[in-house]
Amino acid sequence: MTKLSNTISLILLLFLMLSCATQKSTFNIFKGNVESVEIQTYAFDELTNEKRFFSHYKYFFNEERRLIKANKYNTENGMLKGKRLYKYDKNGHQESEFYVLIDGILKGQTSTCKYDENGNFSEIYRYNPDSSLRNRIVLKYDEKGNQTEALNYTPDSILENKITIEYDKYGNQTQKKIYEYDKDGSFATRITEKYEYDRKGNRTAYYRYGRDVLEYKSFSKYNIRAYLKSQKVYLNGKELSYTEIYRYNKRGDKKIVQRYNKNGKLESTMTYEYEYDKHGNQIECRTFYNNKPFEFKKNSYAYKAGKK
């Protein structure tokens, strides 16, 4: 197994674990009965200040407000570039996922899911365009329903990499370990992440180790609304690299992010300006970096008729 293929498989495993954490619940991040939302993002050139089309997506939801389709468009001509389709069973569990091109050719993967008796993801099968098995993910849980392990197998049922997670008595993740094969063929820990929390369950400390060597750590503080107030980051795990201070508007959206260097000197300021529709959803977000345009995001919503 090559190092590149191993790394790609590890990234896919992490992505699938994150997907599994969200697919069981309703995709309900918008206010009102949203039928679809189109998101267009523009970036500004740092030197010329020229605005360019960066990304273009549109998401569709069913009556239960679950994601059923995601379209990706070409930013140059607006043509449909690809789409993901999601299917659910009668209990709302995701059964499958497809990725297709505009001409109908299957590309990338098809995924099917299995569940245990408690409704948790137990296995995920990913297939190639020719319907051959690409890999299989097995997920395990503790008696409280917390996901404790994810194992990634090749089509030949050979363990390729895995992730283990530990929790405290309150259900907060305290440690995550990522294992893969080392150069000598041994199955070793590649990355270890550790977390600490305050009494309200806010994550106050994060540590990341590579091959048991501390590479990164950060310490966070929160305001009375449990929004991130400040964060100190140590990129090499030892020396302070920078500190960020966060401020929010009345709706709880980020308004200002200021970054200070290790000597306490202000290095940069990110400011955010928003516009909202009558439901309270963001329709525009303008981001400025040191008072210069940095990014512009436009959201267009379609609401189900006769429903709020």
Summary of the structure (lengths in Angstrom):
residues: 308
radius of gyration: 21.9
end to end distance: 53.0
largest distance: 63.4
contacts: 826
relative contact order: 0.12
helix: 7%
strand: 58%
